[in-house]
């Protein structure tokens, strides 16, 4: 049959996830710039008006994996969030 393999697709959920990812990657990008300048986690959190634990997780990932880019850090943050 034509629709035997049809899978529902939630456009609004996909859009919400995409927007969240975009905002998250933007924060990560800004945080990485501040980390490269040698600023502390509390200073970065204050400047970006973000939660200090989030900035700390970004900082920890960047220190442990200096070759990771924003997208890869986003994925690691999401994985750690799912584990919690």
VMD Tcl script that builds the backbone (N, CA, C; Angstrom):
set m [mol new atoms 252]
animate dup $m
set s [atomselect $m all]
$s set {name element resname resid chain x y z} {
  {N N UNK 1 A 0.838 -1.189 0.000}
  {CA C UNK 1 A 0.000 0.000 0.000}
  {C C UNK 1 A 0.878 1.246 0.000}
  {N N UNK 2 A 0.289 2.300 -0.408}
  {CA C UNK 2 A 1.030 3.544 -0.560}
  {C C UNK 2 A 1.514 4.131 0.772}
  {N N UNK 3 A 0.725 4.024 1.830}
  {CA C UNK 3 A 1.070 4.663 3.094}
  {C C UNK 3 A 1.530 3.680 4.169}
  {N N UNK 4 A 1.939 2.500 3.801}
  {CA C UNK 4 A 2.378 1.507 4.775}
  {C C UNK 4 A 3.601 1.966 5.566}
  {N N UNK 5 A 4.476 2.677 4.937}
  {CA C UNK 5 A 5.690 3.114 5.633}
  {C C UNK 5 A 5.626 4.584 6.040}
  {N N UNK 6 A 4.433 5.149 6.088}
  {CA C UNK 6 A 4.260 6.557 6.454}
  {C C UNK 6 A 4.610 6.762 7.915}
  {N N UNK 7 A 5.408 7.799 8.183}
  {CA C UNK 7 A 5.752 8.171 9.542}
  {C C UNK 7 A 5.254 9.581 9.783}
  {N N UNK 8 A 4.617 9.782 10.910}
  {CA C UNK 8 A 4.125 11.117 11.244}
  {C C UNK 8 A 5.305 12.069 11.404}
  {N N UNK 9 A 5.113 13.299 10.998}
  {CA C UNK 9 A 6.166 14.297 11.049}
  {C C UNK 9 A 5.597 15.536 11.720}
  {N N UNK 10 A 6.105 15.859 12.869}
  {CA C UNK 10 A 5.616 16.997 13.634}
  {C C UNK 10 A 6.445 18.228 13.284}
  {N N UNK 11 A 5.891 19.066 12.446}
  {CA C UNK 11 A 6.607 20.246 11.959}
  {C C UNK 11 A 6.930 21.202 13.098}
  {N N UNK 12 A 5.973 21.415 13.980}
  {CA C UNK 12 A 6.200 22.355 15.079}
  {C C UNK 12 A 7.296 21.860 16.024}
  {N N UNK 13 A 7.303 20.579 16.306}
  {CA C UNK 13 A 8.347 20.018 17.178}
  {C C UNK 13 A 9.710 20.114 16.511}
  {N N UNK 14 A 9.761 19.835 15.237}
  {CA C UNK 14 A 11.019 19.935 14.497}
  {C C UNK 14 A 11.529 21.368 14.510}
  {N N UNK 15 A 10.631 22.315 14.322}
  {CA C UNK 15 A 11.009 23.735 14.345}
  {C C UNK 15 A 11.511 24.129 15.732}
  {N N UNK 16 A 10.827 23.671 16.787}
  {CA C UNK 16 A 11.225 24.006 18.157}
  {C C UNK 16 A 12.619 23.474 18.454}
  {N N UNK 17 A 12.875 22.233 18.075}
  {CA C UNK 17 A 14.181 21.622 18.300}
  {C C UNK 17 A 15.259 22.365 17.518}
  {N N UNK 18 A 14.948 22.729 16.290}
  {CA C UNK 18 A 15.905 23.447 15.456}
  {C C UNK 18 A 16.239 24.818 16.043}
  {N N UNK 19 A 15.224 25.520 16.535}
  {CA C UNK 19 A 15.458 26.832 17.139}
  {C C UNK 19 A 16.274 26.705 18.425}
  {N N UNK 20 A 15.993 25.695 19.216}
  {CA C UNK 20 A 16.751 25.474 20.455}
  {C C UNK 20 A 18.208 25.181 20.134}
  {N N UNK 21 A 18.427 24.374 19.115}
  {CA C UNK 21 A 19.798 24.047 18.726}
  {C C UNK 21 A 20.519 25.301 18.256}
  {N N UNK 22 A 19.863 26.118 17.450}
  {CA C UNK 22 A 20.478 27.355 16.964}
  {C C UNK 22 A 20.869 28.282 18.094}
  {N N UNK 23 A 19.974 28.437 19.063}
  {CA C UNK 23 A 20.269 29.282 20.215}
  {C C UNK 23 A 21.393 28.688 21.050}
  {N N UNK 24 A 21.384 27.375 21.211}
  {CA C UNK 24 A 22.431 26.708 21.994}
  {C C UNK 24 A 23.793 26.835 21.350}
  {N N UNK 25 A 23.843 26.634 20.046}
  {CA C UNK 25 A 25.116 26.745 19.325}
  {C C UNK 25 A 25.636 28.179 19.388}
  {N N UNK 26 A 24.727 29.141 19.370}
  {CA C UNK 26 A 25.131 30.552 19.459}
  {C C UNK 26 A 25.776 30.839 20.817}
  {N N UNK 27 A 25.177 30.333 21.889}
  {CA C UNK 27 A 25.739 30.521 23.235}
  {C C UNK 27 A 27.095 29.832 23.328}
  {N N UNK 28 A 27.180 28.624 22.791}
  {CA C UNK 28 A 28.453 27.890 22.815}
  {C C UNK 28 A 29.524 28.669 22.075}
  {N N UNK 29 A 29.178 29.197 20.918}
  {CA C UNK 29 A 30.137 29.960 20.123}
  {C C UNK 29 A 30.662 31.171 20.893}
  {N N UNK 30 A 29.752 31.900 21.511}
  {CA C UNK 30 A 30.158 33.070 22.300}
  {C C UNK 30 A 31.012 32.652 23.500}
  {N N UNK 31 A 30.623 31.563 24.147}
  {CA C UNK 31 A 31.382 31.081 25.304}
  {C C UNK 31 A 32.788 30.660 24.898}
  {N N UNK 32 A 32.918 30.011 23.747}
  {CA C UNK 32 A 34.242 29.574 23.290}
  {C C UNK 32 A 35.165 30.753 23.015}
  {N N UNK 33 A 34.610 31.826 22.504}
  {CA C UNK 33 A 35.411 33.042 22.280}
  {C C UNK 33 A 35.934 33.564 23.613}
  {N N UNK 34 A 35.063 33.601 24.611}
  {CA C UNK 34 A 35.455 34.096 25.940}
  {C C UNK 34 A 36.466 33.147 26.605}
  {N N UNK 35 A 36.272 31.841 26.420}
  {CA C UNK 35 A 37.217 30.866 26.971}
  {C C UNK 35 A 38.590 31.069 26.355}
  {N N UNK 36 A 38.626 31.295 25.040}
  {CA C UNK 36 A 39.899 31.506 24.339}
  {C C UNK 36 A 40.613 32.761 24.848}
  {N N UNK 37 A 39.846 33.726 25.334}
  {CA C UNK 37 A 40.438 34.950 25.879}
  {C C UNK 37 A 40.925 34.767 27.308}
  {N N UNK 38 A 40.650 33.585 27.886}
  {CA C UNK 38 A 41.138 33.293 29.229}
  {C C UNK 38 A 40.239 33.769 30.347}
  {N N UNK 39 A 39.004 34.080 30.048}
  {CA C UNK 39 A 38.085 34.532 31.089}
  {C C UNK 39 A 37.618 33.347 31.933}
  {N N UNK 40 A 37.230 33.618 33.165}
  {CA C UNK 40 A 36.765 32.562 34.069}
  {C C UNK 40 A 35.300 32.225 33.776}
  {N N UNK 41 A 34.880 31.083 34.255}
  {CA C UNK 41 A 33.499 30.639 34.049}
  {C C UNK 41 A 32.500 31.645 34.635}
  {N N UNK 42 A 32.691 32.131 35.872}
  {CA C UNK 42 A 31.734 33.120 36.396}
  {C C UNK 42 A 31.684 34.405 35.554}
  {N N UNK 43 A 32.836 34.853 35.068}
  {CA C UNK 43 A 32.859 36.051 34.224}
  {C C UNK 43 A 32.083 35.818 32.925}
  {N N UNK 44 A 32.297 34.670 32.314}
  {CA C UNK 44 A 31.615 34.349 31.058}
  {C C UNK 44 A 30.113 34.251 31.284}
  {N N UNK 45 A 29.716 33.558 32.332}
  {CA C UNK 45 A 28.292 33.417 32.639}
  {C C UNK 45 A 27.639 34.776 32.854}
  {N N UNK 46 A 28.343 35.660 33.554}
  {CA C UNK 46 A 27.821 36.998 33.804}
  {C C UNK 46 A 27.706 37.790 32.501}
  {N N UNK 47 A 28.742 37.752 31.678}
  {CA C UNK 47 A 28.732 38.498 30.412}
  {C C UNK 47 A 27.638 38.017 29.459}
  {N N UNK 48 A 27.453 36.706 29.404}
  {CA C UNK 48 A 26.480 36.137 28.471}
  {C C UNK 48 A 25.085 36.009 29.078}
  {N N UNK 49 A 24.982 36.345 30.381}
  {CA C UNK 49 A 23.725 36.227 31.117}
  {C C UNK 49 A 23.151 34.814 30.995}
  {N N UNK 50 A 24.024 33.839 31.223}
  {CA C UNK 50 A 23.654 32.420 31.191}
  {C C UNK 50 A 23.948 31.801 32.548}
  {N N UNK 51 A 23.371 30.631 32.780}
  {CA C UNK 51 A 23.611 29.915 34.027}
  {C C UNK 51 A 25.060 29.452 34.088}
  {N N UNK 52 A 25.662 29.634 35.252}
  {CA C UNK 52 A 27.055 29.232 35.437}
  {C C UNK 52 A 27.276 27.732 35.219}
  {N N UNK 53 A 26.354 26.847 35.668}
  {CA C UNK 53 A 26.564 25.413 35.400}
  {C C UNK 53 A 26.632 25.074 33.906}
  {N N UNK 54 A 25.846 25.754 33.089}
  {CA C UNK 54 A 25.898 25.527 31.639}
  {C C UNK 54 A 27.256 25.936 31.084}
  {N N UNK 55 A 27.721 27.108 31.464}
  {CA C UNK 55 A 29.025 27.586 30.988}
  {C C UNK 55 A 30.126 26.669 31.494}
  {N N UNK 56 A 29.993 26.166 32.717}
  {CA C UNK 56 A 30.987 25.245 33.263}
  {C C UNK 56 A 31.050 23.968 32.434}
  {N N UNK 57 A 29.878 23.442 32.017}
  {CA C UNK 57 A 29.862 22.228 31.191}
  {C C UNK 57 A 30.520 22.482 29.836}
  {N N UNK 58 A 30.227 23.636 29.238}
  {CA C UNK 58 A 30.864 23.993 27.962}
  {C C UNK 58 A 32.370 24.088 28.150}
  {N N UNK 59 A 32.795 24.748 29.214}
  {CA C UNK 59 A 34.212 24.914 29.526}
  {C C UNK 59 A 34.890 23.559 29.713}
  {N N UNK 60 A 34.258 22.683 30.485}
  {CA C UNK 60 A 34.834 21.359 30.747}
  {C C UNK 60 A 34.993 20.553 29.460}
  {N N UNK 61 A 33.985 20.612 28.602}
  {CA C UNK 61 A 34.070 19.885 27.329}
  {C C UNK 61 A 35.188 20.448 26.468}
  {N N UNK 62 A 35.285 21.762 26.395}
  {CA C UNK 62 A 36.319 22.383 25.552}
  {C C UNK 62 A 37.715 22.061 26.066}
  {N N UNK 63 A 37.892 22.043 27.370}
  {CA C UNK 63 A 39.201 21.720 27.937}
  {C C UNK 63 A 39.536 20.248 27.681}
  {N N UNK 64 A 38.558 19.375 27.846}
  {CA C UNK 64 A 38.790 17.941 27.635}
  {C C UNK 64 A 38.948 17.585 26.161}
  {N N UNK 65 A 38.277 18.340 25.295}
  {CA C UNK 65 A 38.295 18.060 23.848}
  {C C UNK 65 A 38.533 19.367 23.079}
  {N N UNK 66 A 39.752 19.877 23.077}
  {CA C UNK 66 A 40.007 21.182 22.455}
  {C C UNK 66 A 39.735 21.226 20.951}
  {N N UNK 67 A 39.655 20.081 20.312}
  {CA C UNK 67 A 39.424 20.047 18.869}
  {C C UNK 67 A 37.937 20.082 18.502}
  {N N UNK 68 A 37.046 20.040 19.477}
  {CA C UNK 68 A 35.603 20.014 19.200}
  {C C UNK 68 A 35.102 21.401 18.795}
  {N N UNK 69 A 34.181 21.416 17.830}
  {CA C UNK 69 A 33.566 22.681 17.423}
  {C C UNK 69 A 32.212 22.849 18.123}
  {N N UNK 70 A 31.498 23.915 17.792}
  {CA C UNK 70 A 30.240 24.230 18.460}
  {C C UNK 70 A 29.209 23.114 18.307}
  {N N UNK 71 A 29.074 22.587 17.101}
  {CA C UNK 71 A 28.094 21.527 16.836}
  {C C UNK 71 A 28.398 20.276 17.671}
  {N N UNK 72 A 29.664 19.909 17.729}
  {CA C UNK 72 A 30.055 18.715 18.484}
  {C C UNK 72 A 29.845 18.922 19.978}
  {N N UNK 73 A 30.138 20.119 20.460}
  {CA C UNK 73 A 29.900 20.427 21.875}
  {C C UNK 73 A 28.408 20.386 22.169}
  {N N UNK 74 A 27.583 20.904 21.249}
  {CA C UNK 74 A 26.125 20.855 21.405}
  {C C UNK 74 A 25.661 19.405 21.579}
  {N N UNK 75 A 26.170 18.528 20.718}
  {CA C UNK 75 A 25.784 17.117 20.786}
  {C C UNK 75 A 26.198 16.507 22.122}
  {N N UNK 76 A 27.403 16.819 22.587}
  {CA C UNK 76 A 27.868 16.291 23.876}
  {C C UNK 76 A 27.011 16.818 25.028}
  {N N UNK 77 A 26.636 18.081 24.967}
  {CA C UNK 77 A 25.776 18.648 26.006}
  {C C UNK 77 A 24.421 17.946 26.015}
  {N N UNK 78 A 23.874 17.681 24.846}
  {CA C UNK 78 A 22.580 16.996 24.753}
  {C C UNK 78 A 22.680 15.580 25.299}
  {N N UNK 79 A 23.772 14.902 24.996}
  {CA C UNK 79 A 23.972 13.539 25.504}
  {C C UNK 79 A 24.057 13.553 27.024}
  {N N UNK 80 A 24.800 14.493 27.580}
  {CA C UNK 80 A 24.934 14.567 29.035}
  {C C UNK 80 A 23.601 14.934 29.685}
  {N N UNK 81 A 22.804 15.763 29.001}
  {CA C UNK 81 A 21.493 16.151 29.520}
  {C C UNK 81 A 20.570 14.937 29.580}
  {N N UNK 82 A 20.623 14.085 28.568}
  {CA C UNK 82 A 19.789 12.878 28.533}
  {C C UNK 82 A 20.187 11.893 29.618}
  {N N UNK 83 A 21.482 11.856 29.962}
  {CA C UNK 83 A 21.966 10.953 31.001}
  {C C UNK 83 A 21.502 11.387 32.382}
  {N N UNK 84 A 21.286 12.687 32.566}
  {CA C UNK 84 A 20.901 13.225 33.883}
  {C C UNK 84 A 19.472 12.907 34.237}
}
mol reanalyze $m
mol bondsrecalc $m
mol representation Tube
mol addrep $m
